[in-house]
């Protein structure tokens, strides 16, 4: 059964950019809340996964965590090309940057909770 949400009652992110409103093709919708999931072979399934299972960020985060486990168990890097090693290092660096942002936001919410 789908979740029914009134306007402004759920987790909604909307980019507000007047330039895109002016230059969008005729017939495009402009309203209080517009959610664009992108092109999908089955938009209903995609919407349900995003609302009931996990956001894109959560899905990508879990995939990244699993890849980092596999990377940790790879044989020595001597067997990888320079480009392959660079790709693995880029993933590790990206993961560390995401962890830094998450930690910063966690500290902010803990600080707000302590003041309440």
FENCORRA-V823104 format. One record per residue. N is the residue number from 0. RES is the residue in one small letter. SS is DSSP state (H for helix, E for strand, L for the rest). PSI is psi in radians with two decimals (none if undefined). D_CENTER is the distance of its C-alpha to the mean C-alpha in whole Angstrom. Layout:
# FENCORRA-V823104
n:N res:RES ss:SS psi:PSI d_center:D_CENTER
n:N res:RES ss:SS psi:PSI d_center:D_CENTER
This chain:
# FENCORRA-V823104
n:0 res:x ss:L psi:2.26 d_center:25
n:1 res:x ss:L psi:2.69 d_center:22
n:2 res:x ss:L psi:2.27 d_center:21
n:3 res:x ss:L psi:2.19 d_center:23
n:4 res:x ss:L psi:2.33 d_center:22
n:5 res:x ss:L psi:2.79 d_center:24
n:6 res:x ss:L psi:2.40 d_center:23
n:7 res:x ss:L psi:0.37 d_center:21
n:8 res:x ss:L psi:-0.12 d_center:21
n:9 res:x ss:L psi:-2.99 d_center:17
n:10 res:x ss:L psi:1.81 d_center:14
n:11 res:x ss:L psi:2.27 d_center:14
n:12 res:x ss:L psi:2.26 d_center:12
n:13 res:x ss:L psi:2.23 d_center:14
n:14 res:x ss:L psi:2.27 d_center:15
n:15 res:x ss:L psi:1.91 d_center:19
n:16 res:x ss:L psi:1.78 d_center:20
n:17 res:x ss:H psi:-0.49 d_center:24
n:18 res:x ss:H psi:-0.68 d_center:24
n:19 res:x ss:H psi:-0.52 d_center:22
n:20 res:x ss:H psi:-0.68 d_center:24
n:21 res:x ss:H psi:-0.58 d_center:28
n:22 res:x ss:H psi:0.14 d_center:27
n:23 res:x ss:L psi:2.64 d_center:25
n:24 res:x ss:L psi:2.73 d_center:27
n:25 res:x ss:L psi:2.41 d_center:30
n:26 res:x ss:L psi:-0.10 d_center:29
n:27 res:x ss:L psi:2.65 d_center:25
n:28 res:x ss:L psi:2.34 d_center:24
n:29 res:x ss:L psi:2.06 d_center:24
n:30 res:x ss:L psi:-2.99 d_center:24
n:31 res:x ss:L psi:-0.80 d_center:23
n:32 res:x ss:L psi:2.09 d_center:19
n:33 res:x ss:L psi:2.20 d_center:18
n:34 res:x ss:L psi:2.13 d_center:15
n:35 res:x ss:L psi:1.97 d_center:14
n:36 res:x ss:L psi:-0.07 d_center:12
n:37 res:x ss:L psi:-3.09 d_center:14
n:38 res:x ss:L psi:2.36 d_center:16
n:39 res:x ss:L psi:2.57 d_center:17
n:40 res:x ss:L psi:-0.40 d_center:20
n:41 res:x ss:L psi:1.47 d_center:19
n:42 res:x ss:H psi:-0.57 d_center:17
n:43 res:x ss:H psi:-0.72 d_center:19
n:44 res:x ss:H psi:-0.79 d_center:17
n:45 res:x ss:H psi:-0.76 d_center:14
n:46 res:x ss:H psi:-0.74 d_center:14
n:47 res:x ss:H psi:-0.72 d_center:16
n:48 res:x ss:H psi:-0.80 d_center:13
n:49 res:x ss:H psi:-0.64 d_center:10
n:50 res:x ss:H psi:-0.56 d_center:13
n:51 res:x ss:H psi:-0.36 d_center:15
n:52 res:x ss:H psi:-1.22 d_center:13
n:53 res:x ss:L psi:2.54 d_center:9
n:54 res:x ss:L psi:2.95 d_center:6
n:55 res:x ss:H psi:-0.73 d_center:4
n:56 res:x ss:H psi:-0.74 d_center:3
n:57 res:x ss:H psi:-0.75 d_center:6
n:58 res:x ss:H psi:-0.82 d_center:8
n:59 res:x ss:H psi:-0.66 d_center:7
n:60 res:x ss:H psi:-0.74 d_center:8
n:61 res:x ss:H psi:-0.64 d_center:11
n:62 res:x ss:H psi:-0.75 d_center:12
n:63 res:x ss:H psi:-0.78 d_center:12
n:64 res:x ss:H psi:-0.77 d_center:14
n:65 res:x ss:H psi:-0.72 d_center:16
n:66 res:x ss:H psi:-0.69 d_center:17
n:67 res:x ss:H psi:-0.60 d_center:18
n:68 res:x ss:H psi:-0.81 d_center:20
n:69 res:x ss:H psi:-0.71 d_center:22
n:70 res:x ss:H psi:-0.70 d_center:22
n:71 res:x ss:H psi:-0.43 d_center:24
n:72 res:x ss:L psi:0.15 d_center:26
n:73 res:x ss:L psi:2.66 d_center:27
n:74 res:x ss:L psi:2.99 d_center:31
n:75 res:x ss:L psi:2.62 d_center:32
n:76 res:x ss:H psi:-0.11 d_center:30
n:77 res:x ss:H psi:-0.50 d_center:33
n:78 res:x ss:H psi:-0.11 d_center:33
n:79 res:x ss:L psi:2.60 d_center:29
n:80 res:x ss:L psi:2.91 d_center:30
n:81 res:x ss:H psi:-0.69 d_center:29
n:82 res:x ss:H psi:-0.69 d_center:26
n:83 res:x ss:H psi:-0.74 d_center:25
n:84 res:x ss:H psi:-0.71 d_center:25
n:85 res:x ss:H psi:-0.69 d_center:23
n:86 res:x ss:H psi:-0.73 d_center:20
n:87 res:x ss:H psi:-0.72 d_center:20
n:88 res:x ss:H psi:-0.64 d_center:21
n:89 res:x ss:H psi:-0.70 d_center:18
n:90 res:x ss:H psi:-0.75 d_center:15
n:91 res:x ss:H psi:-0.74 d_center:17
n:92 res:x ss:H psi:-0.75 d_center:17
n:93 res:x ss:H psi:-0.77 d_center:13
n:94 res:x ss:H psi:-0.71 d_center:13
n:95 res:x ss:H psi:-0.68 d_center:16
n:96 res:x ss:H psi:-0.73 d_center:14
n:97 res:x ss:H psi:-0.75 d_center:11
n:98 res:x ss:H psi:-0.65 d_center:13
n:99 res:x ss:H psi:-0.79 d_center:15
n:100 res:x ss:H psi:-0.76 d_center:13
n:101 res:x ss:H psi:-0.75 d_center:12
n:102 res:x ss:H psi:-0.72 d_center:16
n:103 res:x ss:H psi:-0.75 d_center:17
n:104 res:x ss:H psi:-0.59 d_center:15
n:105 res:x ss:H psi:-0.74 d_center:17
n:106 res:x ss:H psi:-0.66 d_center:20
n:107 res:x ss:H psi:-0.78 d_center:20
n:108 res:x ss:H psi:-0.59 d_center:20
n:109 res:x ss:H psi:-0.67 d_center:22
n:110 res:x ss:H psi:-0.74 d_center:25
n:111 res:x ss:H psi:-0.67 d_center:24
n:112 res:x ss:H psi:-0.59 d_center:25
n:113 res:x ss:H psi:-0.52 d_center:28
n:114 res:x ss:H psi:-0.45 d_center:29
n:115 res:x ss:L psi:none d_center:29
